[in-house]
Amino acid sequence: MKKINTLRIILIVWISIIFINSLLPGEVSGEQSGFVTDLALRVFGVFGYEPDPITLQSIIRMTAHAVEFMILGALIFLDRKRADYPFYQMFLIGVGVALTDEIFQIFVPGRAFELIDLLIDSSGLSLGILLMLYIYRIPKRKQRHLLEDIDES
């Protein structure tokens, strides 16, 4: 019997979460980002800052896309350690997920294919892969010191 790869399951679950978010109607997606925007406006209000709600909601939506795909990039990188596919394939897999994500939205009420979202997703994906590459390129001795510093704080 083949050993179940936990990381592969996490990767598949994460891609499923991305697709589930894409299948939410525009009204539901707007309510979610509106909730986060209202929360952020309250937090900013505590500090006496009142950003434009429309601009803030746009920033929150773009950040959500980037973070969602940054996590995907990190998971694809970690999965690469097992599957041993080349780096360009990591990017192609992630862009394939982003493209599929945007194509799904064509068929969802209140949603649309957005090229800017595809670019933001690809940027987040690249950042996740590069971040993991950087982490894995730090020599083991430096990693131990970094972990010791974290434990001490």
URJOZI-V568258 format. One record per residue. N is the residue number from 1. OMEGA is omega in radians with two decimals (NA if undefined). BURIAL is I if it has 16 or more other C-alpha atoms within 10 Angstrom, else O. Layout:
n & omega & burial
N & OMEGA & BURIAL
N & OMEGA & BURIAL
//
This chain:
n & omega & burial
1 & -3.11 & O
2 & 3.12 & O
3 & 3.11 & O
4 & 3.14 & O
5 & -3.09 & O
6 & -3.13 & O
7 & 3.12 & O
8 & 3.11 & I
9 & 3.11 & O
10 & 3.11 & O
11 & 3.14 & I
12 & 3.10 & O
13 & -3.13 & O
14 & 3.09 & I
15 & 3.09 & I
16 & 3.11 & O
17 & 3.10 & O
18 & -3.11 & I
19 & 3.11 & I
20 & 3.10 & O
21 & 3.13 & O
22 & -3.08 & I
23 & 3.09 & I
24 & 3.10 & I
25 & -3.11 & O
26 & -3.13 & I
27 & -3.14 & O
28 & 3.12 & O
29 & 3.11 & I
30 & 3.10 & O
31 & 3.13 & O
32 & -3.12 & O
33 & 3.06 & I
34 & 3.09 & I
35 & 3.14 & O
36 & 3.12 & I
37 & 3.11 & I
38 & 3.11 & O
39 & 3.13 & O
40 & 3.11 & I
41 & 3.10 & I
42 & 3.14 & O
43 & 3.11 & O
44 & 3.13 & O
45 & 3.10 & O
46 & -3.13 & O
47 & 3.09 & O
48 & 3.14 & O
49 & -3.12 & O
50 & 3.11 & O
51 & 3.07 & O
52 & -3.09 & O
53 & -3.12 & O
54 & 3.11 & O
55 & -3.14 & O
56 & 3.13 & I
57 & 3.10 & I
58 & 3.11 & O
59 & 3.13 & O
60 & 3.14 & I
61 & 3.12 & I
62 & 3.13 & I
63 & 3.12 & O
64 & 3.10 & I
65 & -3.08 & I
66 & -3.12 & I
67 & 3.11 & I
68 & -3.10 & I
69 & 3.01 & I
70 & 3.08 & I
71 & 3.09 & I
72 & 3.12 & I
73 & 3.12 & I
74 & 3.14 & I
75 & 3.10 & I
76 & 3.11 & I
77 & -3.12 & I
78 & 3.10 & I
79 & 3.12 & I
80 & -3.14 & I
81 & 3.14 & O
82 & -3.03 & O
83 & 3.09 & O
84 & 3.01 & O
85 & -3.06 & O
86 & -3.07 & O
87 & -3.11 & O
88 & 3.11 & O
89 & 3.07 & O
90 & -3.13 & I
91 & -3.13 & I
92 & 3.10 & O
93 & -3.13 & O
94 & 3.11 & I
95 & 3.06 & I
96 & 3.09 & O
97 & -3.13 & I
98 & 3.14 & I
99 & 3.10 & I
100 & 3.11 & O
101 & -3.13 & I
102 & 3.12 & I
103 & 3.08 & O
104 & -3.03 & I
105 & 3.08 & I
106 & -3.04 & O
107 & -3.10 & O
108 & -3.14 & O
109 & 3.11 & O
110 & 3.13 & O
111 & -3.13 & I
112 & 3.01 & O
113 & -3.13 & I
114 & 3.12 & O
115 & 3.14 & O
116 & 3.09 & O
117 & 3.11 & I
118 & 3.11 & I
119 & 3.11 & I
120 & 3.10 & I
121 & -3.13 & I
122 & 3.10 & I
123 & 3.10 & I
124 & 3.09 & I
125 & -3.13 & I
126 & 3.13 & I
127 & 3.12 & I
128 & 3.12 & I
129 & -3.12 & I
130 & 3.11 & I
131 & 3.13 & I
132 & 3.09 & I
133 & 3.12 & O
134 & -3.13 & O
135 & -3.11 & O
136 & 3.11 & O
137 & 3.10 & O
138 & 3.12 & O
139 & -3.08 & O
140 & -3.13 & O
141 & 3.11 & O
142 & 3.11 & O
143 & 3.12 & O
144 & 3.13 & O
145 & 3.11 & O
146 & 3.14 & O
147 & 3.10 & O
148 & 3.11 & O
149 & 3.13 & O
150 & -3.14 & O
151 & -3.10 & O
152 & -3.09 & O
153 & NA & O
//
